[in-house]
Amino acid sequence: MGFGGVLPIIRRVMVDDRRWLTQTEFNELFSLCQSLPGANVVNLSFAFGAREGGASGAVAAVTGLLSAPVSIVLVLAGLYARFGGLAPVRHALLGLAATAAGLALGSALRIASPILTVPRNMLLAAAVYGLAFGLHISLPLIVLGMLPLSLALSWRLVP
Amino acid sequence: MLTDLALLFSKLSLLAVGGVNSTLPELARIVVTEKHWLSATQFSQLYAIANTAPGPNMLIVTLIGSHQAGVAGGLVASAAMVLPAGVTAALVAVLFSKHQNARWKRLAQAALLPVTAGLVLAAASLLARQSDTGWLTAGLTAAAALLTWRTKLHPLWLLGAGALAGLLFL
């Protein structure tokens, strides 16, 4: 069901339909999951499942979230392996890949544009961008180097 | 191979600051440049296929796993990508449910956002460089970026139009 992002659907089911959480509780839990590593929606279902039903709750929630998408994408993987080389399929895939790159760029701009108005954020983001895209520095080094720096710079600004 | 997949993706799981897309530059560096599991074109095509499927945006991991080691590879890669981060999230959620520390959370978000922004922009530039081979593909990328940024148009319309344009004009 979650074409193009699962978050709005999950929010509607958990908050509006089933009333498992209030909107405020949902926002709290989601912002917590955003500040931790990993796929945000997957983390949200782990966290909610664990809070409600312990380890088995977490496993149930995540299996429920992922089993259909993973099965679908495995079928697509089979089709890609079998037909990906055919000329029409290859051409369609080139167009699809270029468009998907655009989707990634558009959502990156959505994330970046509101925060890049602050010079501090712009310098940090530009440094991370240069390290990752320009210099191909490995992600552990970028995270271990830039995150403490970013945290130190945020320290006095956040009330 | 399954062990390789499990180790690679459980490491990336804990490095996915602000979401899975932050790990794409690292993922491409490892699977394309270092290990030669995929060509750059295949990488961007698998990313695109993962986007056309419904579900959370970590499905590229499933596709890379299954490209390497079939269905078992896909399942192992997916599990490795969700478990370390998910268990962390579950523990933190359970421990912090009673005494929420609002300042700590605001601080973490303020510190993470610029890092995440830099990484997702790097991921997007990388995908664009891998898939833009000419004027048409570059135009598709630019149009899709603008429409995604500025409108709420459903991504499936864009992906469908892009695939059709590729089929007809490439």
Interface residues (C-beta under 8 A of the other chain):
Chain A: M1 G2 F3 G4 G5 V6 E28 L29 S31 L32 C33 Q34 S35 L36 P37 G38 A39 N40 V41 V42 N43 L44 F46 A47 F48 G49 A50 R51 A55 A58 V62 L65 L66 A68 P69 V70 I72 V73 L74 L76 A77 G78 Y80 A81 G84 P88 H91 A92 L93 L94 G95 L96 A97 A98 T99 A100 A101 G102 L103 A104 L105 G106 S107 A108 L109 R110 I111 A112 S113 I115 L116 R120 N121 M122 L124 A125 A126 A127 V128 Y129 L131 A132 F133 H136 S138 L139 P140 I142 V143 M146 L147 S150 L151 L153 S154 W155 L157 V158 P159
Chain B: K11 L12 S13 L14 L15 A16 V17 G18 G19 V20 N21 S22 T23 L24 P25 E26 R29 T33 T41 S44 Q45 L46 Y47 A48 I49 A50 N51 T52 A53 P54 G55 P56 N57 M58 L59 T62 L63 S66 H67 V71 G74 L75 S78 M81 V82 P84 A85 G86 V87 T88 A89 A90 L91 V92 A93 V94 F96 S97 Q100 R103 K105 R106 L107 A108 Q109 A110 A111 L112 L113 P114 V115 T116 A117 G118 L119 V120 L121 A122 A123 A124 S125 L126 L127 A128 Q130 S131 D132 T133 L136 T137 A138 L140 T141 A142 A143 A144 A145 L146 L147 T148 W149 H154 P155 L156 L158 L159 A161 G162 A163 L164 A165 G166 L167 F169 L170
